[in-house]
Amino acid sequence: MKNAKSLTITYLTLVSFGSLNGSDKEADNISSIKKITRDTEQFPYVSAQAIRRALRDQLAVMGRTLSEVVAATIKKGAATTEQDPVKYIDDDLFGYMGTEEAKEGNKGTSKKRTSPVRVSPLVSLHKYEGDLDFATNFMGVEAGGDPNIFETEIHSGLYRGTILIELDRVGCGEGFTEELSNSEKFERVKDLLIAFKNLWTSGRQTRFLADISPKFIAAAMLTTKNPIFLESIVPKNGGVNVELINETIEDYEKEIVEKVFGARKGLFSNLPEGTVSIGEAFDKMMEWIDEYYK
């Protein structure tokens, strides 16, 4: 396990009714969702930025203290965090970039940490069918005005995403004068996995509560850094394309240290051999991380 460099996890989640990630309005009274176009058809997605925010929020729910957002010190500069990866788990795992204005004739400086947690957008595998939720805000009527009629784009389907954790970069490197202990590295990655297991985004959840936590996962510890399952998990016959998964495993047999498949079996009927429950799969990944950082 010590020769591993990364943990990659590709996951599927089933959204029965949702409006997951807002986009620019196409019309004044329609709240749009983000979509990409492929072969003239549109597919909804949740941005990687939103997924990273969701992971951060879940870490806060779990009791982790997050790095405070601070204003930039240069004109028109972007806000950043405290930029202290030793103290804050999110500065370590998700990175940062900040600039300091020039002072007393010295040039301005910049600090950055490249995120060791790589995140793909959560993209629907089912196209957008043009569904809209019709709603009316009657609060204006109570004040003597007209009702405010509006619509929100909604979608139902299977979504796919991937995260890749560069295990050899957690708790060390950019931003560190001395790397963290292996026990602290383990605790940080363990909490990240718990946050991922319970993935929940706060956006548009007041009226469109949706569960985007993993319902199927394909995970592997690798001696390289490559999201090998990212394009290899596709639906087939009420489950996933097992032949494509097996081909991927054969192609990367030399790079795979360990692998596991987990699923909410009541949702999928066609699964790779040896697939365990979601809980068991995350327990197995915890064991890998524990062994890696010992």
GIRAVEN-V417741 format. One record per residue. N is the residue number from 1. PHI is phi in degrees with one decimal (* if undefined). Layout:
n phi
N PHI
N PHI
This chain:
n phi
1 *
2 -63.2
3 -84.8
4 -71.5
5 -118.4
6 -152.0
7 -120.2
8 -114.4
9 -134.5
10 -104.3
11 -136.6
12 -118.7
13 -137.2
14 -101.7
15 -109.5
16 -80.4
17 -162.2
18 -161.6
19 -138.8
20 -75.3
21 -142.9
22 -70.2
23 -127.4
24 -61.7
25 -70.5
26 -88.7
27 -148.4
28 -60.2
29 -107.4
30 -123.7
31 -91.3
32 -88.8
33 -111.3
34 -69.6
35 -146.0
36 -115.0
37 -111.8
38 -137.8
39 53.8
40 72.8
41 -105.0
42 -105.0
43 -127.0
44 -64.6
45 -152.4
46 -109.0
47 -64.4
48 -61.2
49 -61.4
50 -67.6
51 -65.1
52 -61.6
53 -63.4
54 -64.0
55 -65.0
56 -59.2
57 -59.8
58 -68.6
59 -62.0
60 -65.6
61 -59.2
62 -76.1
63 101.9
64 -75.3
65 -80.0
66 -96.9
67 -68.3
68 -70.6
69 -81.7
70 -124.6
71 -73.0
72 -67.9
73 -93.6
74 -111.1
75 -63.2
76 64.7
77 -78.1
78 -80.7
79 -63.9
80 -141.1
81 -105.8
82 -67.5
83 58.2
84 -128.6
85 -70.4
86 -69.0
87 -87.0
88 -113.8
89 -64.4
90 -73.3
91 -65.3
92 -72.1
93 -77.1
94 -108.0
95 72.0
96 -168.8
97 -149.9
98 -140.2
99 -127.4
100 -117.7
101 -68.6
102 -67.5
103 -134.5
104 52.1
105 82.8
106 -83.7
107 -69.5
108 -65.5
109 -120.9
110 -139.6
111 -129.7
112 -148.5
113 -137.1
114 -74.7
115 -60.7
116 -79.4
117 -105.6
118 -96.8
119 -131.3
120 -94.0
121 -59.9
122 -94.8
123 -106.1
124 -70.0
125 -94.2
126 -121.0
127 -70.9
128 -77.3
129 -102.2
130 83.8
131 -70.4
132 -133.0
133 -98.8
134 -92.0
135 -143.4
136 -136.6
137 -96.7
138 -91.6
139 -62.7
140 -67.5
141 -65.4
142 -63.1
143 -93.1
144 95.7
145 -98.9
146 -91.9
147 -64.5
148 -94.3
149 -92.0
150 -147.7
151 -131.9
152 -131.3
153 -67.6
154 -128.7
155 -152.0
156 -133.2
157 168.7
158 -96.2
159 -115.3
160 -127.7
161 -146.1
162 -144.9
163 -125.2
164 -132.5
165 -106.3
166 -79.6
167 -62.2
168 -78.4
169 -111.9
170 -71.9
171 71.9
172 -159.4
173 88.1
174 -53.1
175 88.7
176 -113.0
177 -88.0
178 -145.9
179 -72.0
180 -70.0
181 -68.2
182 -62.6
183 -66.5
184 -71.0
185 -59.3
186 -60.1
187 -62.4
188 -69.7
189 -69.7
190 -59.9
191 -65.6
192 -61.7
193 -64.9
194 -64.9
195 -61.7
196 -68.1
197 -59.3
198 -108.7
199 -53.7
200 -153.4
201 -97.4
202 -81.7
203 -65.0
204 55.7
205 -97.6
206 -63.8
207 -108.7
208 -127.6
209 -59.2
210 -136.8
211 -104.2
212 -109.2
213 -67.9
214 -60.5
215 -111.8
216 -144.0
217 -135.0
218 -122.8
219 -124.8
220 -152.3
221 -89.3
222 -125.4
223 -82.6
224 -122.7
225 -122.9
226 -154.1
227 -75.4
228 -61.7
229 -96.1
230 -54.6
231 -106.0
232 -109.2
233 -105.7
234 -132.6
235 -71.7
236 -163.6
237 52.4
238 77.9
239 -145.0
240 -123.1
241 -76.2
242 -66.4
243 -62.0
244 -67.0
245 -64.0
246 -62.5
247 -64.5
248 -62.8
249 -62.4
250 -64.5
251 -63.9
252 -115.2
253 -56.2
254 -70.7
255 -92.7
256 -83.0
257 -88.2
258 -145.5
259 -146.5
260 -155.6
261 -121.6
262 -132.1
263 -157.1
264 -79.6
265 -63.4
266 -69.9
267 -97.4
268 -129.5
269 -106.7
270 -122.9
271 -134.9
272 -62.0
273 -61.0
274 85.1
275 -62.5
276 -109.8
277 -72.0
278 -59.1
279 -60.5
280 -65.5
281 -64.5
282 -68.7
283 -62.6
284 -64.2
285 -63.9
286 -61.9
287 -63.2
288 -60.0
289 -65.2
290 -59.9
291 -66.4
292 -63.7
293 -93.6
294 -70.3
